Amino acid sequence: MKKKIHINRLGYMTGMPKSAVCSVTAGIFYLVDAVRGVSVYAGRLSHPFYDRESGDTVRLADFSDYNVKGRYFIRAGYRRSDEFEISENPYKNIRSTILHGIYLNRCGFNFENDSFSEREDEDFMRRECHMDPIAFRSDSDATRNVSGGWHSAGCYCRNTVSACLTAADMLYALKLFRGSFPKPERVLIEDECRWGLDWLMKMQDSDGGVYSGIDARHSDTFVAPDEDNDEYFIEDKTCRAALRFTAVTALAADCFRGVDMSYAKKLRNAAEKSWLWIVQSDEYNYYTGKDGSCSESGEGAFRLESDFMWAMCEMYSLTGDDSFADMISRKYVTSVFTGFGGTQCGGYAALSYLLSEHNRDRAVEAFIRKRLTDRAERMLIAIKESGYRTARSAGGGYCYGSNADVLSDCMDFITAYLISGDQRYLSGATDQFSYIFGQNPMDIMYMTGAGEEYCRFPSHKLSISSNSDSPLPGMIVSGANGERGDEYSKWHIEKGMPPAKCYIDNEYSFSTNEPAVHFSAPVIFVSAFYDKVGRSALSGLREQG
């Protein structure tokens, strides 16, 4: 039976917003010391609110002003929550778990000979996989060595955009919150970024174009990666792949300048070569045309304005070239500066431009800041209309990858907070993060291998094929999907189920329970942010004391 009081199962940070969502009829809630069994705090629950996204009637328990470290549970009426901690850094372990999960999804890596592999990883240890040259979709007679990278999602395919997003989240975590990472952890993150970047550079053709990924012809057998005999092919080059590649290699070149100059130069050369390919593409001609809009075909559904802007902002930040500054000043009005995901990536463009050491156009900077805070304000309105405090009604609802969308909203809130200091945005970010880790209608941590109530049966070939009773840890799964986009979900999730409850923890439900490395990487960024901001809040609490 699902609990009636939904909490952030990771715990709550001292000095930060704290709340729980309660499906109860009581009017008062109590915070109870789990060790002594005594109530230490009492508060009034909010008025009952019907949440259309889940079909639940809920009340909010807010205990943000209680900051005594300890182990607690919430009691309301005859109901009580599971136990949780209030501490200075409740997210201290989640970042390393996520990073290790990304590491264990490497392709073409010999884990058996790696000193970083841990004893508990024994069930996921394997030799190199997918090392043979792979044929092209468009030319089966030609092959290319594209070993490496990460298994992007539940199968053993590898996707260029996914790798770019994964690396970008880790790089921006280091760039913005470097002090949150002890040196050993920083080295591990830099190493993981290199692993992904090295593969991305293998995906670049001699003309500068970038192949969009590696796909399988069948992908319907549950075998270990090093035993996989499926037939794979290299997907065609696309402008979106080249734009994301340009952006992340330019970002990485800037980040690695103080770490490894020769590697930074290699990354810069790759970014410049890719940009030269882009400016000769049809999409670039559409983008620079009068209407300023484009897609992969010039008429498709996926628009590339934010992709172009991110690439140009990163190239300007890296090179300081006036041609990029001029193009940004010409095109910023038609661009999106929010979103950290597969469809919209404007949030990275915003970070890149605002952090640039080169001269910034005041009009562009003001526009970006306004766009970020406008987005945050719209999300705050959406939160007020959501029983479980998500902003999904302001950003596409619950479809495939809804958890990645929630984390993107969280990063939008964080970016708005960083430029404004508005505490409401900090609270909004906390609500989104809490949703992922238990404060949701399913009362589950949408992550493998953490806590007690977590995803145990992800749609993940490596986990299914292993000898382990538990899945590979540290993976965020796709989450609630109102479209029920696979046959298993259509049969086992009742038609008409509220969208936020269209989730099933089963390996055959790939539309709700498939993990992906780019779903997981944002947690590294978000937890590093809270580590930095939490230390500041804790300092303020001590000064007050």
Rosetta blueprint (number, residue, H / E / L):
1 M L
2 K L
3 K L
4 K L
5 I E
6 H E
7 I L
8 N L
9 R L
10 L L
11 G L
12 Y E
13 M E
14 T L
15 G L
16 M L
17 P L
18 K L
19 S E
20 A E
21 V E
22 C E
23 S L
24 V L
25 T L
26 A L
27 G L
28 I E
29 F E
30 Y E
31 L E
32 V E
33 D E
34 A L
35 V L
36 R L
37 G L
38 V L
39 S E
40 V E
41 Y E
42 A E
43 G E
44 R E
45 L L
46 S L
47 H L
48 P L
49 F E
50 Y E
51 D E
52 R L
53 E L
54 S L
55 G L
56 D E
57 T E
58 V E
59 R E
60 L E
61 A E
62 D E
63 F L
64 S L
65 D L
66 Y L
67 N L
68 V L
69 K L
70 G E
71 R E
72 Y E
73 F E
74 I E
75 R E
76 A E
77 G L
78 Y L
79 R E
80 R E
81 S L
82 D L
83 E L
84 F E
85 E E
86 I E
87 S E
88 E L
89 N L
90 P L
91 Y L
92 K L
93 N L
94 I H
95 R H
96 S H
97 T H
98 I H
99 L H
100 H H
101 G H
102 I H
103 Y H
104 L H
105 N L
106 R E
107 C L
108 G L
109 F L
110 N L
111 F H
112 E H
113 N H
114 D L
115 S L
116 F L
117 S L
118 E L
119 R H
120 E H
121 D H
122 E H
123 D H
124 F H
125 M L
126 R L
127 R L
128 E L
129 C L
130 H L
131 M L
132 D L
133 P L
134 I E
135 A E
136 F E
137 R L
138 S L
139 D L
140 S L
141 D L
142 A L
143 T E
144 R E
145 N L
146 V L
147 S L
148 G L
149 G L
150 W E
151 H L
152 S L
153 A L
154 G L
155 C L
156 Y L
157 C L
158 R E
159 N E
160 T H
161 V H
162 S H
163 A H
164 C H
165 L H
166 T H
167 A H
168 A H
169 D H
170 M H
171 L H
172 Y H
173 A H
174 L H
175 K H
176 L H
177 F L
178 R H
179 G H
180 S H
181 F L
182 P L
183 K H
184 P H
185 E H
186 R H
187 V H
188 L H
189 I H
190 E H
191 D H
192 E H
193 C H
194 R H
195 W H
196 G H
197 L H
198 D H
199 W H
200 L H
201 M H
202 K H
203 M L
204 Q E
205 D L
206 S L
207 D L
208 G L
209 G L
210 V E
211 Y E
212 S L
213 G E
214 I E
215 D E
216 A E
217 R L
218 H L
219 S L
220 D L
221 T L
222 F L
223 V L
224 A L
225 P H
226 D H
227 E H
228 D L
229 N L
230 D L
231 E L
232 Y E
233 F E
234 I E
235 E L
236 D L
237 K E
238 T L
239 C H
240 R H
241 A H
242 A H
243 L H
244 R H
245 F H
246 T H
247 A H
248 V H
249 T H
250 A H
251 L H
252 A H
253 A H
254 D H
255 C H
256 F L
257 R L
258 G L
259 V L
260 D L
261 M H
262 S H
263 Y H
264 A H
265 K H
266 K H
267 L H
268 R H
269 N H
270 A H
271 A H
272 E H
273 K H
274 S H
275 W H
276 L H
277 W H
278 I H
279 V L
280 Q L
281 S L
282 D H
283 E H
284 Y H
285 N H
286 Y H
287 Y H
288 T L
289 G L
290 K L
291 D L
292 G L
293 S L
294 C L
295 S E
296 E L
297 S L
298 G L
299 E L
300 G L
301 A L
302 F L
303 R E
304 L L
305 E H
306 S H
307 D H
308 F H
309 M H
310 W H
311 A H
312 M H
313 C H
314 E H
315 M H
316 Y H
317 S H
318 L H
319 T H
320 G L
321 D L
322 D H
323 S H
324 F H
325 A H
326 D H
327 M H
328 I H
329 S H
330 R H
331 K H
332 Y H
333 V H
334 T H
335 S L
336 V L
337 F L
338 T L
339 G L
340 F L
341 G L
342 G L
343 T L
344 Q L
345 C L
346 G H
347 G H
348 Y H
349 A H
350 A H
351 L H
352 S H
353 Y H
354 L H
355 L H
356 S L
357 E L
358 H L
359 N L
360 R L
361 D L
362 R H
363 A H
364 V H
365 E H
366 A H
367 F H
368 I H
369 R H
370 K H
371 R H
372 L H
373 T H
374 D H
375 R H
376 A H
377 E H
378 R H
379 M H
380 L H
381 I H
382 A H
383 I H
384 K H
385 E L
386 S L
387 G L
388 Y L
389 R L
390 T L
391 A L
392 R H
393 S H
394 A H
395 G L
396 G L
397 G L
398 Y L
399 C L
400 Y L
401 G L
402 S H
403 N H
404 A H
405 D H
406 V H
407 L H
408 S H
409 D H
410 C H
411 M H
412 D H
413 F H
414 I H
415 T H
416 A H
417 Y H
418 L H
419 I H
420 S H
421 G L
422 D L
423 Q H
424 R H
425 Y H
426 L H
427 S H
428 G H
429 A H
430 T H
431 D H
432 Q H
433 F H
434 S H
435 Y H
436 I H
437 F E
438 G L
439 Q L
440 N L
441 P L
442 M L
443 D L
444 I L
445 M E
446 Y L
447 M E
448 T L
449 G L
450 A L
451 G L
452 E L
453 E L
454 Y E
455 C L
456 R L
457 F L
458 P L
459 S L
460 H L
461 K H
462 L H
463 S H
464 I H
465 S H
466 S L
467 N L
468 S L
469 D L
470 S L
471 P L
472 L L
473 P L
474 G L
475 M L
476 I E
477 V E
478 S L
479 G L
480 A L
481 N L
482 G L
483 E L
484 R L
485 G L
486 D L
487 E H
488 Y H
489 S H
490 K H
491 W H
492 H H
493 I L
494 E L
495 K L
496 G L
497 M L
498 P L
499 P H
500 A H
501 K H
502 C L
503 Y L
504 I L
505 D L
506 N L
507 E L
508 Y L
509 S L
510 F H
511 S H
512 T H
513 N H
514 E L
515 P E
516 A L
517 V H
518 H H
519 F H
520 S H
521 A L
522 P H
523 V H
524 I H
525 F H
526 V H
527 S H
528 A H
529 F H
530 Y H
531 D H
532 K H
533 V H
534 G H
535 R H
536 S H
537 A H
538 L H
539 S H
540 G H
541 L H
542 R H
543 E H
544 Q H
545 G L
